[in-house]
């Protein structure tokens, strides 16, 4: 949580003083959020590796027990299994995309929470989405490792109860720190008029406001990830589907601009 604004500040410092990144990644608001997502996922995977080694020595657990490997002993993506997983994720995404397009055309509606959530992709934005997708996928792989491996609760009496319990536990784990962060920003604002996080040119205000949108995305994607983990016993289908959905939502709705606006 506390790395959210520092990572964004470092990213913008690189963009301004080292090398501009807006030619390849033109959505700077998205860049900040994705940069934070990738950063905390990298740190989380390092911590998971340390934790996993200790667990392995004590309890003899393997990567397969956490849904990370298709093999029991060593790491493996399972050959055709991961290929079929990718195909299934693509089919599910296309189905959702077509449903959204149909509903938008028939009812003239725009799916949104704080900001627009999902819209039709233009050719330009579809090309942009290919650049963001690998980074967002990496973030969801890290998140899936954390939710379904490191902090996975015990199963309950039925699959449905387990899904509800795991989903709510996961949502609390990922959303509660962000809610606390928002409270630190907005409680002083509403009570005294002071804004704790402003940043250069007021840029932090926009990124903190974006956390409402991020929380909405996490509340949506955590049950999806949990459901697919229960069905497959692996983290990959949920990570792929969520990465496709979130990439689409970010790229189709966010502003193409070199600075936060």
C-alpha positions in Angstrom: 0.0 0.0 0.0 2.7 2.5 1.0 4.6 1.9 -2.2 1.7 3.1 -4.4 2.7 6.8 -4.6 6.5 6.2 -4.4 6.5 3.8 -7.3 4.3 6.3 -9.3 6.8 9.1 -8.5 9.8 7.0 -9.6 8.0 6.1 -12.8 7.2 9.7 -13.7 10.8 10.8 -12.8 12.1 8.2 -15.3 9.6 9.5 -17.8 10.6 13.1 -17.4 14.3 13.0 -16.6 15.6 9.7 -18.1 13.5 8.4 -21.0 10.0 9.3 -22.2 7.7 6.3 -22.1 4.5 7.8 -23.4 5.3 6.8 -27.0 5.1 3.1 -26.2 2.7 3.5 -23.2 0.7 6.6 -23.9 -1.8 6.3 -21.0 0.2 7.8 -18.1 -2.6 7.4 -15.5 -2.7 3.7 -16.4 1.1 3.6 -16.4 1.1 4.7 -12.7 -1.4 2.0 -11.7 0.1 -0.8 -13.7 3.6 0.2 -12.6 2.5 -0.1 -9.0 0.7 -3.4 -9.7 3.9 -4.8 -11.3 6.1 -3.5 -8.6 4.2 -4.9 -5.7 3.8 -8.2 -7.5 7.6 -8.5 -8.0 8.1 -7.8 -4.3 5.4 -10.2 -3.4 6.8 -13.0 -5.5 10.2 -12.5 -3.9 8.6 -12.7 -0.4 6.6 -15.7 -1.5 9.8 -17.5 -2.6 11.3 -17.0 0.8 8.1 -18.1 2.5 7.7 -21.1 0.2 11.2 -22.4 0.9 10.5 -22.3 4.7 7.1 -24.1 4.1 8.8 -26.7 2.0 11.4 -27.5 4.6 8.8 -27.7 7.4 5.8 -29.3 5.6 7.1 -30.7 2.3 4.7 -28.6 0.2 5.3 -28.2 -3.5 4.4 -25.6 -6.1 1.6 -27.9 -7.3 0.0 -27.6 -3.9 -0.4 -23.8 -4.5 -1.7 -24.1 -8.1 1.4 -22.7 -9.6 2.8 -25.8 -11.3 1.1 -28.6 -13.3 3.8 -31.0 -12.1 4.0 -32.3 -8.5 7.7 -31.8 -7.8 9.2 -29.3 -10.3 7.8 -26.2 -11.9 5.9 -27.0 -15.2 3.2 -25.2 -17.2 1.9 -28.5 -18.5 2.5 -28.1 -22.2 -0.9 -28.5 -23.9 -2.7 -27.8 -20.6 -1.5 -24.2 -20.5 -2.2 -23.8 -24.2 -5.8 -25.0 -23.7 -6.1 -22.6 -20.7 -5.0 -19.7 -22.9 -7.5 -20.6 -25.6 -10.3 -21.0 -23.0 -9.4 -17.6 -21.5 -9.5 -16.0 -25.0 -13.0 -17.5 -25.7 -14.4 -16.3 -22.4 -13.0 -12.8 -23.0 -14.5 -12.6 -26.5 -17.8 -13.7 -25.2 -17.8 -11.0 -22.5 -16.6 -8.4 -25.1 -19.4 -9.3 -27.5 -22.0 -9.2 -24.7 -20.9 -5.7 -23.7 -21.0 -4.5 -27.3 -24.5 -5.9 -27.8 -25.8 -4.3 -24.6 -24.2 -1.0 -25.4 -25.7 -1.0 -28.9 -29.2 -2.1 -27.9 -29.6 -0.1 -24.6 -27.1 2.8 -25.3 -25.5 2.2 -21.9 -22.0 2.8 -20.7 -20.7 0.5 -18.0 -18.9 2.6 -15.4 -17.9 2.9 -11.7 -16.4 6.3 -10.9 -14.9 6.2 -14.5 -16.0 4.2 -17.5 -15.4 0.5 -17.1 -15.7 -1.0 -20.5 -16.2 0.4 -24.0 -15.6 -0.8 -27.6 -12.0 -0.9 -28.6 -10.8 1.1 -31.6 -8.0 -0.3 -33.8 -5.5 2.1 -32.1 -6.6 1.1 -28.6 -6.5 -2.6 -29.4 -2.9 -2.2 -30.5 -2.2 -0.3 -27.3 -3.7 -3.1 -25.2 -1.2 -5.5 -26.5 1.6 -3.5 -24.9 -0.1 -3.3 -21.5 -1.4 -6.9 -21.3 1.9 -8.7 -20.4 2.4 -6.3 -17.4 -1.1 -6.7 -16.2 -1.0 -10.4 -16.6 2.2 -10.5 -14.5 0.4 -8.6 -11.8 -2.5 -11.0 -11.7 -0.2 -14.0 -11.6 1.5 -12.5 -8.6 -1.9 -11.7 -7.0 -3.2 -15.2 -7.7 -0.1 -16.6 -6.0 -0.8 -14.5 -3.0 -4.5 -15.2 -2.8 -4.7 -18.9 -3.7 -1.3 -19.9 -2.3 0.1 -17.9 0.5 -3.1 -16.8 2.3 -5.7 -19.3 1.0 -8.0 -20.2 3.9 -9.3 -23.7 4.6 -12.2 -25.0 2.5 -15.7 -25.1 3.9 -18.4 -27.8 3.6 -19.5 -27.1 0.0 -17.8 -25.6 -3.1 -20.2 -22.7 -3.1 -19.6 -21.8 0.6 -15.9 -22.1 -0.1 -16.1 -19.8 -3.0 -18.0 -17.2 -1.0 -15.6 -17.5 1.9 -12.4 -17.4 -0.2 -13.7 -14.5 -2.3 -14.7 -12.4 0.7 -11.4 -13.2 2.5 -9.4 -12.3 -0.7 -11.4 -9.1 -1.2 -10.7 -8.0 2.4 -7.0 -8.8 2.0 -6.5 -6.7 -1.1 -9.0 -3.9 -0.5 -8.6 -3.2 3.2 -5.2 -1.6 2.8 -6.4 0.6 0.0 -9.4 1.7 2.0 -7.1 2.6 4.8 -5.0 4.6 2.4 -8.1 6.5 1.1 -9.1 7.2 4.7 -5.7 8.8 5.4 -6.2 11.1 2.4 -9.9 11.9 2.8 -10.6 12.0 6.5 -8.3 15.0 7.0 -9.7 16.6 3.8 -13.3 16.4 5.0 -12.6 17.3 8.6 -9.9 20.0 8.3 -9.6 20.8 4.6 -6.0 19.5 4.5 -4.8 17.2 1.7 -2.1 14.8 3.0 -0.9 13.6 -0.4 -0.6 16.3 -3.1 2.6 15.6 -5.0 4.3 17.6 -7.7 1.7 19.6 -9.6 -1.0 17.9 -7.6 -0.5 14.6 -9.4 -1.0 12.5 -6.3 -4.5 13.8 -5.9 -5.5 12.2 -9.2 -3.8 8.9 -8.5 -5.4 8.6 -5.0 -8.8 9.3 -6.5 -8.1 6.5 -9.0 -7.9 4.1 -6.0 -11.7 4.1 -5.9 -11.7 2.6 -9.4 -8.9 0.2 -8.5 -10.9 -1.1 -5.5 -13.9 -1.7 -7.8 -11.7 -3.7 -10.2 -10.3 -5.8 -7.4 -13.8 -6.5 -5.9 -14.8 -7.7 -9.4 -11.7 -9.7 -10.3 -11.0 -11.5 -6.9 -14.2 -13.7 -7.1 -13.4 -14.5 -10.8 -9.9 -15.6 -9.9 -11.2 -17.6 -6.9 -13.9 -19.3 -9.1 -11.5 -20.4 -11.7 -8.9 -21.6 -9.1 -11.6 -23.8 -7.6 -12.5 -25.2 -11.0 -9.0 -25.9 -12.3 -6.8 -26.0 -9.2 -4.4 -23.6 -10.9 -4.0 -19.8 -10.9 -3.6 -19.4 -14.6 -7.1 -19.3 -16.1 -8.2 -16.7 -13.5 -5.1 -14.6 -14.1 -5.5 -14.7 -17.9 -9.2 -13.8 -17.9 -8.7 -11.0 -15.4 -5.7 -9.6 -17.2 -7.7 -9.6 -20.5 -10.7 -7.9 -18.8 -8.7 -5.3 -16.9 -6.5 -4.5 -19.9 -9.6 -3.9 -22.0 -11.2 -1.8 -19.3 -8.1 0.4 -18.8 -7.3 0.8 -22.5 -10.8 1.4 -23.7 -11.7 4.0 -21.1 -8.6 5.9 -20.0 -7.2 9.1 -21.5 -4.3 8.9 -23.9 -2.1 11.7 -22.4 1.5 12.2 -21.4 0.6 13.6 -18.0 -2.3 12.9 -15.5 -5.4 14.8 -16.5 
